[in-house]
Amino acid sequence: MAYRRTPFQIDEWFHCYNRGIDKRVVFTSEDDSERFLQLLYLANSAGELRRDNISARRTEEIVLRPRGRILVSIGAYCLMPNHFHLLLKEITEGGITRFMQKLGTAYAMYFNTKNRRTGNLFVKPFRSRHVGEDRYFQCVVNYIHCNPAERFESGWKKGVVKSMSRLERKLRNYRYSSFPDYAGERRALSAILSRDGFDVYRNQTSRKMLEDCRVYYADIAKDDPDLHPQRTNEV
């Protein structure tokens, strides 16, 4: 078992993230991303995860299913082509580890079968950081949600945004992130999240969330953009 600087603890939040081996793309299509969203919901259960629980159903149908006792609270998430970010709170002993194992194994089995490959898909072990303060919680949520921003605004990592309204619209429509849920969009996918995260997060408009994150990157860029400890190309 890998050593972790801060062991997982009950009622504590952790930013968990992982990427494909050799930084390979692990979400190659909408079907891949949809399967991962489905597994975010179904793997978060103390019960057995069965392949036939998924079949060919739409994600909106799957997230309505009862699943019994959950393993973790999911506060935020975001999928990118070669990596993903999750904000998790341990609510049962060993819950984060078990959830991440179920999630990674189930998705790798799906991906390998589909692409006729074998072996690990994600780097092991997954990485994690303890989120010990409410103020840091706000920053982590914003950071996770703004991961796709550079796809729409090339100067994002330097704190430069040509059109904040366009960026906000793009992120509100980015299905594979919990940003739309925090921005007030009503959608079935909000069932993936637990209320715990919303309870800790300050009530902000989506524009304020983006502006805070833009300023954060701009401040880093003034010194040295390579100092960012969680810049996307590392994950």
C-alpha positions in Angstrom: 0.0 0.0 0.0 1.4 3.4 -1.0 2.4 5.8 1.8 0.3 9.0 1.9 1.6 12.2 3.6 -1.8 12.7 5.1 -3.8 9.5 5.6 -7.4 9.5 4.7 -9.6 10.4 7.7 -13.3 10.3 8.4 -15.1 13.6 7.8 -12.1 15.1 6.0 -12.0 16.4 2.4 -9.4 15.3 -0.1 -8.6 16.4 -3.6 -8.0 13.2 -5.5 -6.7 13.1 -9.0 -5.2 10.7 -11.6 -4.1 10.6 -15.2 -3.6 8.0 -17.9 -0.4 6.0 -18.0 2.2 7.9 -20.1 -0.3 10.8 -20.1 -2.4 8.9 -22.6 -5.9 10.0 -23.4 -8.3 8.0 -21.4 -11.6 9.6 -22.4 -11.5 9.3 -26.2 -15.2 9.8 -26.9 -18.5 11.0 -25.4 -19.3 7.4 -24.6 -16.1 7.1 -22.5 -17.0 10.2 -20.5 -20.5 9.1 -20.0 -19.4 5.7 -18.7 -17.1 7.4 -16.2 -20.0 9.7 -15.0 -22.1 6.6 -14.6 -19.4 4.9 -12.6 -18.9 8.0 -10.4 -22.5 7.3 -9.2 -22.6 3.5 -9.2 -19.1 2.9 -7.7 -20.0 5.1 -4.8 -21.8 2.3 -2.9 -20.9 -0.3 -0.3 -22.7 -2.8 -2.5 -21.2 -4.8 -5.4 -20.7 -3.0 -8.7 -22.1 -5.2 -11.5 -21.6 -4.7 -15.2 -25.3 -5.4 -15.9 -26.2 -2.5 -13.7 -25.1 -0.2 -16.6 -26.0 -2.0 -19.9 -26.9 0.7 -22.5 -28.9 3.0 -20.4 -28.5 6.8 -20.4 -26.6 8.4 -17.6 -29.7 10.4 -16.6 -31.5 7.1 -15.9 -28.7 5.5 -14.1 -28.2 8.3 -11.6 -31.9 7.8 -10.5 -31.2 4.3 -9.2 -31.1 3.5 -5.5 -27.6 2.4 -4.5 -27.7 1.9 -0.7 -25.0 3.1 1.7 -22.4 5.3 -0.1 -18.7 5.3 0.6 -17.7 8.9 0.1 -19.2 12.4 -0.4 -18.4 13.8 -3.8 -18.0 17.5 -3.5 -16.8 18.3 -7.1 -15.5 16.6 -10.2 -14.1 17.3 -13.6 -13.0 15.1 -16.5 -10.3 16.1 -19.0 -9.1 14.0 -21.9 -6.1 12.5 -20.1 -7.0 12.9 -16.4 -9.7 13.6 -13.9 -10.1 15.5 -10.6 -12.4 14.6 -7.7 -13.1 16.3 -4.3 -14.0 13.5 -1.9 -14.9 13.3 1.8 -14.3 10.0 3.6 -17.5 9.0 5.4 -16.8 5.3 6.0 -13.5 3.8 7.1 -11.4 3.1 4.0 -14.2 4.7 1.8 -12.0 6.8 -0.5 -9.6 4.0 -1.2 -12.3 1.5 -1.9 -14.3 4.0 -4.1 -11.2 4.9 -6.1 -10.3 1.2 -6.6 -13.9 0.4 -7.8 -14.0 3.4 -10.0 -10.6 2.8 -11.6 -11.0 -0.9 -12.0 -14.4 -0.7 -13.6 -13.5 2.0 -16.0 -10.2 0.3 -17.0 -12.2 -3.0 -17.7 -14.6 -1.1 -19.9 -11.8 0.9 -21.7 -9.6 -2.2 -22.3 -12.5 -4.3 -23.6 -13.5 -1.6 -25.9 -10.0 -0.9 -27.2 -8.7 -4.5 -27.1 -5.9 -3.7 -24.7 -4.6 -5.1 -21.4 -2.9 -3.7 -18.4 -3.2 -0.7 -16.2 -4.9 2.4 -17.6 -4.3 4.9 -14.8 -1.1 5.7 -12.9 -0.9 3.9 -9.5 -1.3 5.1 -6.8 -3.7 7.9 -7.5 -2.6 11.2 -6.0 -4.4 13.1 -3.1 -4.1 16.3 -1.1 -5.8 17.0 2.1 -8.2 20.0 2.1 -8.0 21.1 5.7 -9.6 24.6 5.7 -12.8 26.0 4.3 -10.8 28.7 2.5 -8.7 26.1 0.7 -11.9 24.2 -0.1 -13.1 27.2 -2.1 -9.9 27.3 -4.0 -9.9 23.6 -4.8 -13.5 23.7 -6.0 -12.7 26.6 -8.3 -9.5 25.0 -9.5 -11.3 21.7 -10.4 -14.1 23.5 -12.2 -11.8 25.7 -14.2 -9.6 22.9 -15.6 -11.4 23.0 -19.0 -11.0 26.8 -19.2 -7.8 26.7 -21.2 -9.7 24.8 -24.0 -11.8 27.9 -24.5 -9.4 30.7 -23.5 -5.8 30.1 -24.5 -4.5 32.8 -22.1 -6.3 31.3 -19.1 -3.1 30.0 -17.3 -1.7 33.5 -17.4 -4.9 35.1 -16.0 -5.9 36.5 -19.4 -9.5 36.1 -20.6 -10.8 37.7 -23.8 -14.4 37.1 -23.0 -15.5 36.1 -19.5 -19.2 35.8 -20.6 -18.2 33.3 -23.4 -16.0 31.3 -21.0 -18.8 31.2 -18.4 -21.3 30.0 -21.0 -18.8 27.3 -22.2 -18.2 26.0 -18.7 -21.9 26.0 -17.9 -22.3 23.7 -20.9 -19.4 21.5 -20.1 -21.2 18.3 -19.2 -18.3 16.5 -17.6 -17.8 18.8 -14.6 -19.8 19.7 -11.6 -19.4 23.4 -12.5 -23.0 23.6 -14.0 -24.4 22.3 -10.6 -22.5 24.9 -8.6 -23.6 27.5 -11.2 -27.3 26.7 -10.5 -28.1 24.6 -13.5 -30.9 22.1 -12.9 -29.8 18.6 -14.2 -30.1 15.0 -13.2 -26.3 14.6 -13.0 -26.4 16.6 -9.7 -27.3 13.2 -8.1 -23.6 12.4 -8.4 -22.8 15.1 -5.8 -23.4 15.2 -2.1 -24.9 18.2 -0.3 -21.8 18.4 1.9 -19.8 20.2 -0.7 -22.5 22.9 -1.3 -22.8 23.4 2.5 -19.1 24.2 2.8 -18.7 26.2 -0.4 -19.5 29.9 -0.1 -22.6 30.9 -2.2 -21.1 32.5 -5.3 -22.3 33.3 -8.7 -20.6 31.4 -11.5 -19.0 34.7 -12.7 -17.5 35.3 -9.3 -16.1 31.7 -9.3 -14.4 32.3 -12.6 -13.1 35.7 -11.7 -11.6 34.4 -8.4 -9.8 31.6 -10.3 -8.6 34.0 -13.1 -7.0 36.3 -10.4 -5.4 33.3 -8.8 -3.7 32.3 -12.1 -2.8 35.9 -12.8 -1.0 36.2 -9.4 0.9 33.0 -10.1 1.9 34.1 -13.5 3.4 37.3 -12.1 6.0 35.3 -10.3 6.5 32.0 -12.1 3.7 30.0 -13.8 5.7 26.8 -13.3 5.4 27.1 -9.6 1.7 26.0 -9.6 1.8 22.7 -7.7 -1.2 21.3 -9.6 -0.9 22.6 -13.1 -2.8 20.5 -15.5 0.1 19.1 -17.5 1.5 17.4 -14.3 -1.7 15.5 -13.5 
